[in-house]
Amino acid sequence: TEFKKFLATIDKTVPEGLDVYIVADNYGTHKTPAIKAWLAKHPRFHMHFTPTGSSWLNQVERWFAYLTDQKIRRGAHKSVQALEADIRAWVKSWNDDPKPFIWKKTADEILDSLSRYLQRITGQTTPDQLMSRISEAGH
């Protein structure tokens, strides 16, 4: 799979003495038996998955949401070609004057907020505790 090739490339590129932390979405290809087996053989790799429904953490999804809000929902396009031309013009404009996303909170503040949220909705304080609870329930 492409994801397995990606992991192998990282494995070859990152010096052996360093651990590798990967944050990925919950897309199924990141959790196949082949990927799980590969990760088991490479214990320096630590996978962290964004929670389901947390598209705000995925920068590509944030960008597409911005495109949708700024161009697609606001426009009246008479054809697919007109919509495509409008999107291409918007992307060119975006790329001509890129602006980085600047996080307003530190990683610790975000993790503390997530911990409080997990405690409120599940009674668990960490994603690992939540996953353990789900596993024990047979899900």
C-alpha positions as CSV (number, residue, x, y, z in Angstrom):
1,T,0.0,0.0,0.0
2,E,1.0,3.6,-0.4
3,F,0.9,4.2,3.4
4,K,3.2,1.3,4.0
5,K,5.7,2.7,1.4
6,F,5.4,6.0,3.1
7,L,6.3,4.4,6.5
8,A,9.2,2.5,4.9
9,T,10.6,5.7,3.4
10,I,10.4,7.4,6.8
11,D,12.1,4.4,8.3
12,K,15.0,4.7,5.9
13,T,15.3,8.5,6.2
14,V,15.1,9.0,9.9
15,P,18.3,8.0,11.8
16,E,17.9,4.7,13.7
17,G,18.3,6.1,17.2
18,L,15.3,8.4,16.9
19,D,11.7,7.5,17.6
20,V,9.1,8.5,15.0
21,Y,5.7,10.0,16.0
22,I,3.1,10.1,13.3
23,V,-0.3,11.8,13.6
24,A,-2.8,10.5,11.1
25,D,-6.5,10.6,10.6
26,N,-8.7,7.6,11.2
27,Y,-8.7,6.5,7.6
28,G,-8.9,2.7,7.3
29,T,-5.7,2.3,5.3
30,H,-3.8,3.5,8.4
31,K,-5.1,0.6,10.4
32,T,-5.0,-2.5,8.1
33,P,-3.5,-5.8,9.4
34,A,-0.5,-5.2,7.1
35,I,0.1,-1.8,8.6
36,K,-0.4,-3.1,12.2
37,A,2.1,-6.0,11.5
38,W,4.6,-3.5,10.0
39,L,4.3,-1.2,13.0
40,A,4.7,-4.2,15.4
41,K,8.1,-4.9,13.7
42,H,9.1,-1.2,14.0
43,P,8.6,-0.3,17.7
44,R,10.2,3.2,17.3
45,F,7.1,4.2,15.3
46,H,4.3,5.7,17.4
47,M,1.0,6.2,15.7
48,H,-1.5,8.8,17.0
49,F,-4.9,9.1,15.4
50,T,-7.0,12.2,15.3
51,P,-10.5,11.5,16.8
52,T,-13.3,10.6,14.4
53,G,-15.2,13.8,13.5
54,S,-12.2,16.1,14.2
55,S,-11.7,17.4,10.7
56,W,-10.6,20.7,12.2
57,L,-7.3,18.9,13.1
58,N,-6.6,18.0,9.5
59,Q,-5.1,20.9,7.7
60,V,-6.2,19.8,4.2
61,E,-9.8,19.5,5.4
62,R,-9.5,23.0,6.9
63,W,-8.3,24.3,3.5
64,F,-11.2,22.6,1.7
65,A,-13.7,23.9,4.2
66,Y,-12.3,27.4,3.6
67,L,-12.5,27.0,-0.1
68,T,-16.1,25.8,0.2
69,D,-17.1,28.7,2.5
70,Q,-15.3,31.4,0.4
71,K,-16.0,30.3,-3.1
72,I,-18.3,27.4,-3.7
73,R,-21.2,28.3,-1.4
74,R,-21.1,32.0,-2.3
75,G,-21.0,31.5,-6.0
76,A,-23.6,30.9,-8.6
77,H,-22.1,28.7,-11.3
78,K,-24.0,28.0,-14.5
79,S,-21.8,25.0,-15.4
80,V,-19.3,22.6,-14.1
81,Q,-16.7,24.3,-16.2
82,A,-17.5,27.7,-14.6
83,L,-17.2,26.2,-11.2
84,E,-13.9,24.6,-12.1
85,A,-12.5,27.8,-13.5
86,D,-13.6,29.7,-10.3
87,I,-12.0,27.1,-8.1
88,R,-8.8,27.2,-10.1
89,A,-8.7,31.0,-9.9
90,W,-9.2,30.9,-6.2
91,V,-6.4,28.3,-5.7
92,K,-4.0,30.3,-7.8
93,S,-4.8,33.4,-5.7
94,W,-4.3,31.4,-2.5
95,N,-1.0,30.1,-3.7
96,D,0.2,33.5,-4.9
97,D,-0.2,34.8,-1.4
98,P,0.0,31.9,1.1
99,K,-0.5,32.4,4.8
100,P,0.5,29.9,7.4
101,F,-2.0,28.6,9.9
102,I,-0.9,29.8,13.3
103,W,-2.1,27.8,16.3
104,K,-3.5,30.0,19.0
105,K,-2.8,27.5,21.8
106,T,0.1,25.3,22.7
107,A,0.1,21.6,22.3
108,D,-0.3,21.2,26.1
109,E,-3.3,23.5,26.2
110,I,-4.9,21.6,23.3
111,L,-4.2,18.2,25.0
112,D,-5.6,19.6,28.3
113,S,-8.7,20.7,26.6
114,L,-9.1,17.3,24.9
115,S,-8.6,15.6,28.2
116,R,-11.3,17.7,29.9
117,Y,-13.6,16.9,26.9
118,L,-13.0,13.2,27.2
119,Q,-13.6,13.3,30.9
120,R,-16.9,15.1,30.3
121,I,-18.2,12.8,27.7
122,T,-16.8,9.4,28.7
123,G,-15.4,9.6,32.2
124,Q,-11.9,8.8,30.8
125,T,-9.1,11.3,30.8
126,T,-6.8,10.1,28.0
127,P,-7.3,8.7,24.5
128,D,-5.5,5.5,25.7
129,Q,-8.0,5.0,28.6
130,L,-10.9,5.6,26.2
131,M,-9.5,3.1,23.7
132,S,-8.9,0.6,26.5
133,R,-12.6,1.0,27.6
134,I,-13.8,0.5,24.0
135,S,-11.6,-2.6,23.6
136,E,-12.9,-4.1,26.9
137,A,-16.5,-3.5,25.6
138,G,-15.7,-5.6,22.6
139,H,-15.9,-2.9,19.9
